[in-house]
Amino acid sequence: MSKTGTPEKAELVDAVAERSGREMLLEAAGELMSELGTIDVSLHQIAKRAGVTAPLVKYHFGSKDGLLLALAQRDTAQSIRQLTELMAMDIDPASKLRIHIQGIIRTYSRYPYLNRLLENFLRESDTDRDGTRSIWSSFMLPLIEAQKQIISDGIAAGQFRSVDSKYAYFLINGACQYIFSTRITVRELVGETKVGQELAREYAAFAAETVLRGIAK
């Protein structure tokens, strides 16, 4: 047998190497965006952080847009899995909504650039863009439908007032997102350069309690 092994083994090694290259680039992009507080990072910066050449970015993702989409998909996939598990749990709607709100804030805390990344694909002028359709169908729509179901169940159970689920969506997501949208405000109000774990945990508890009190029957 040759030192290179079987064709199947060679294919497996290539597949692992390709996945490793993709993951390195995604990790590098996420780290840079978190550190700089912006998604406006160049392919050169990403490649340099990952320790590869810029053409490798195009090899794996086709373009910077492709890399940003892959990063958004990676970062939202776990949230949707957790949301699916939450919706299947046998607990009351108020408890589900509390866990859900805290989960959204925990996700933004883990990926502080995610809000800007999603907005990049959800601009009104880009409705025909492939990334926009992908993010809408894989993340935004399941999120909207889950919140709508929780609100509806809460009203039926007598836990929530008869509130409009559309307005509840804007209220919940606005409360979860804004703290991660501007570092200057966080620095001036809290004295920190970014939203750390402790601040995120305390704010998540506050936001969930405030929303629940606001719609409680």
Backbone torsions as a table, in degrees:
resi	resn	phi	psi	omega
1	MET	NA	138.1	-178.1
2	SER	-71.7	161.8	-179.0
3	LYS	-67.3	-22.3	-178.9
4	THR	-78.9	-12.5	178.5
5	GLY	83.1	-166.1	-177.5
6	THR	-78.6	160.8	176.0
7	PRO	-57.9	-36.5	-179.6
8	GLU	-63.5	-40.6	179.2
9	LYS	-66.4	-39.7	178.8
10	ALA	-62.9	-39.7	178.8
11	GLU	-65.6	-38.7	179.0
12	LEU	-64.8	-42.7	178.2
13	VAL	-61.5	-42.4	178.9
14	ASP	-63.3	-41.8	-179.1
15	ALA	-64.7	-41.8	179.2
16	VAL	-64.5	-43.0	179.8
17	ALA	-62.4	-40.5	-179.4
18	GLU	-67.0	-43.5	178.4
19	ARG	-63.7	-40.3	179.5
20	SER	-62.7	-41.6	178.7
21	GLY	-63.2	-42.6	178.0
22	ARG	-61.6	-48.1	-177.4
23	GLU	-64.0	-38.7	177.6
24	MET	-60.3	-42.3	-179.3
25	LEU	-69.3	-40.2	178.5
26	LEU	-65.5	-42.5	177.7
27	GLU	-62.1	-43.1	-179.7
28	ALA	-62.8	-44.1	179.7
29	ALA	-62.7	-45.2	179.8
30	GLY	-63.3	-41.4	179.5
31	GLU	-63.3	-44.6	-179.9
32	LEU	-63.6	-44.8	-179.6
33	MET	-63.2	-38.3	178.8
34	SER	-66.7	-43.7	-177.7
35	GLU	-68.6	-42.1	-174.6
36	LEU	-87.9	-15.7	-179.7
37	GLY	72.5	27.0	-179.4
38	THR	-153.8	154.6	174.1
39	ILE	-94.4	1.6	-178.7
40	ASP	-85.1	71.9	176.3
41	VAL	-117.4	147.5	-175.3
42	SER	-86.2	160.2	175.4
43	LEU	-60.3	-36.0	179.2
44	HIS	-63.2	-43.5	179.3
45	GLN	-63.0	-43.0	-178.5
46	ILE	-64.8	-46.7	-179.7
47	ALA	-61.8	-43.0	179.9
48	LYS	-62.1	-43.9	179.4
49	ARG	-63.1	-37.3	-178.8
50	ALA	-79.5	-12.3	-179.6
51	GLY	77.0	30.4	179.0
52	VAL	-130.5	178.6	178.2
53	THR	-92.8	153.3	-177.7
54	ALA	-56.3	-38.6	179.4
55	PRO	-58.1	-24.4	179.7
56	LEU	-68.3	-28.8	176.2
57	VAL	-62.2	-46.3	179.6
58	LYS	-67.4	-33.0	177.7
59	TYR	-61.4	-45.3	-176.1
60	HIS	-81.3	-35.8	-170.0
61	PHE	-122.3	-9.1	179.2
62	GLY	85.4	-38.6	-177.9
63	SER	-166.8	173.9	175.7
64	LYS	-63.5	-38.0	178.3
65	ASP	-59.0	-40.4	178.8
66	GLY	-65.2	-37.9	177.8
67	LEU	-66.7	-44.6	179.6
68	LEU	-61.5	-39.8	179.0
69	LEU	-65.2	-44.8	179.4
70	ALA	-61.5	-38.0	178.8
71	LEU	-66.7	-44.2	178.4
72	ALA	-62.8	-41.7	179.2
73	GLN	-65.0	-41.8	178.7
74	ARG	-62.8	-44.6	-173.7
75	ASP	-74.9	-24.9	179.9
76	THR	-93.3	-17.3	-175.7
77	ALA	-61.1	-45.0	-179.6
78	GLN	-64.9	-38.0	179.3
79	SER	-61.6	-41.3	-179.7
80	ILE	-69.3	-37.8	175.8
81	ARG	-61.6	-44.1	179.3
82	GLN	-66.7	-36.5	178.2
83	LEU	-65.1	-41.2	177.5
84	THR	-60.5	-43.7	178.5
85	GLU	-64.8	-39.8	179.5
86	LEU	-62.5	-45.1	-178.2
87	MET	-63.8	-24.8	-179.4
88	ALA	-86.8	-8.7	-177.9
89	MET	-72.6	143.7	-179.5
90	ASP	-90.9	71.1	177.9
91	ILE	-134.1	164.6	-176.1
92	ASP	-72.0	157.3	-176.7
93	PRO	-57.6	-38.2	-179.6
94	ALA	-63.4	-41.9	178.2
95	SER	-65.4	-39.6	177.5
96	LYS	-61.4	-43.7	-177.9
97	LEU	-66.6	-38.8	178.5
98	ARG	-61.3	-48.5	179.3
99	ILE	-62.4	-40.0	-178.7
100	HIS	-63.1	-48.1	-180.0
101	ILE	-62.1	-44.4	178.8
102	GLN	-64.3	-33.6	178.2
103	GLY	-67.8	-40.0	177.9
104	ILE	-61.3	-46.4	-178.5
105	ILE	-67.1	-36.6	176.6
106	ARG	-62.9	-38.5	178.3
107	THR	-65.6	-45.7	178.8
108	TYR	-65.6	-30.7	176.9
109	SER	-68.2	-38.9	179.5
110	ARG	-70.8	-37.7	-179.5
111	TYR	-125.5	78.7	-173.2
112	PRO	-63.3	-15.8	178.8
113	TYR	-88.8	-7.5	-169.9
114	LEU	-62.0	-39.3	-179.9
115	ASN	-58.9	-46.8	178.9
116	ARG	-66.2	-35.7	-179.7
117	LEU	-65.0	-42.5	178.3
118	LEU	-66.2	-42.1	178.8
119	GLU	-60.5	-32.8	178.7
120	ASN	-59.7	-31.7	-178.5
121	PHE	-99.0	-4.6	-174.1
122	LEU	-116.9	21.2	174.9
123	ARG	-69.3	142.8	-175.7
124	GLU	-58.2	-34.2	-176.7
125	SER	-72.4	-9.8	-175.1
126	ASP	-111.3	29.1	-174.0
127	THR	-63.4	-23.0	179.5
128	ASP	-94.6	1.5	-179.8
129	ARG	-71.4	138.6	-177.7
130	ASP	-58.0	-43.4	-179.7
131	GLY	-62.3	-37.8	179.2
132	THR	-62.5	-47.2	179.6
133	ARG	-62.8	-39.0	-179.2
134	SER	-65.7	-48.9	-180.0
135	ILE	-64.4	-39.5	179.9
136	TRP	-62.8	-47.0	-175.1
137	SER	-76.4	-34.4	-174.9
138	SER	-89.1	-23.2	-175.5
139	PHE	-127.4	-56.3	-172.9
140	MET	-64.9	-47.6	-177.7
141	LEU	-63.2	-46.4	176.0
142	PRO	-59.8	-36.8	179.2
143	LEU	-65.1	-46.7	179.8
144	ILE	-62.0	-45.3	-178.3
145	GLU	-65.3	-39.2	179.9
146	ALA	-65.7	-45.3	178.9
147	GLN	-63.7	-39.7	178.3
148	LYS	-60.6	-41.4	-179.9
149	GLN	-67.6	-41.4	179.3
150	ILE	-63.6	-44.0	179.3
151	ILE	-63.0	-44.9	179.6
152	SER	-61.2	-44.3	179.6
153	ASP	-65.5	-37.0	180.0
154	GLY	-67.0	-37.0	176.9
155	ILE	-66.8	-44.5	-179.8
156	ALA	-63.8	-33.6	-178.4
157	ALA	-83.6	-4.0	180.0
158	GLY	79.5	13.9	179.0
159	GLN	-89.3	-30.6	-177.9
160	PHE	-115.3	149.8	170.6
161	ARG	-67.2	168.2	179.5
162	SER	-77.8	80.7	-178.0
163	VAL	-99.4	155.2	177.5
164	ASP	-78.1	121.5	-176.5
165	SER	-62.2	-27.0	178.4
166	LYS	-66.2	-44.7	179.5
167	TYR	-68.4	-36.5	178.4
168	ALA	-62.1	-37.4	178.7
169	TYR	-61.4	-48.4	-179.8
170	PHE	-63.9	-39.2	179.6
171	LEU	-63.2	-50.1	-176.8
172	ILE	-63.0	-50.2	-175.0
173	ASN	-73.5	-32.6	174.4
174	GLY	-63.9	-42.0	179.3
175	ALA	-64.3	-34.0	-177.3
176	CYS	-80.3	-31.5	-170.2
177	GLN	-90.0	-38.5	-165.0
178	TYR	-60.8	-37.6	-177.3
179	ILE	-60.3	-22.2	-179.6
180	PHE	-97.1	0.8	-172.8
181	SER	-91.6	-17.1	-177.8
182	THR	-145.9	113.3	179.7
183	ARG	-69.8	-30.1	-178.6
184	ILE	-61.7	-45.3	-179.6
185	THR	-64.4	-43.3	178.1
186	VAL	-60.2	-42.9	-179.7
187	ARG	-63.5	-44.0	-176.6
188	GLU	-72.6	-38.0	-176.3
189	LEU	-85.7	-36.3	-172.7
190	VAL	-109.4	-22.0	-179.5
191	GLY	82.8	18.9	177.9
192	GLU	-121.6	151.3	-178.2
193	THR	-81.2	-16.9	176.7
194	LYS	-155.9	169.9	-179.5
195	VAL	-81.8	104.4	178.9
196	GLY	-82.4	179.1	-175.9
197	GLN	-62.7	-43.4	-178.6
198	GLU	-65.1	-45.8	178.4
199	LEU	-62.2	-42.9	180.0
200	ALA	-62.3	-41.9	-179.6
201	ARG	-65.3	-45.0	179.9
202	GLU	-66.8	-42.0	-179.5
203	TYR	-67.6	-37.3	179.2
204	ALA	-60.6	-42.9	178.5
205	ALA	-64.8	-42.0	179.0
206	PHE	-64.8	-46.6	-177.8
207	ALA	-63.6	-44.6	-179.5
208	ALA	-62.4	-44.8	-179.5
209	GLU	-64.4	-41.0	-178.9
210	THR	-65.6	-45.6	178.5
211	VAL	-62.7	-45.8	-177.9
212	LEU	-64.3	-40.1	177.0
213	ARG	-65.6	-34.6	-177.6
214	GLY	-68.8	-30.3	-178.1
215	ILE	-109.2	2.1	-178.9
216	ALA	-65.0	146.0	-180.0
217	LYS	-82.7	NA	NA
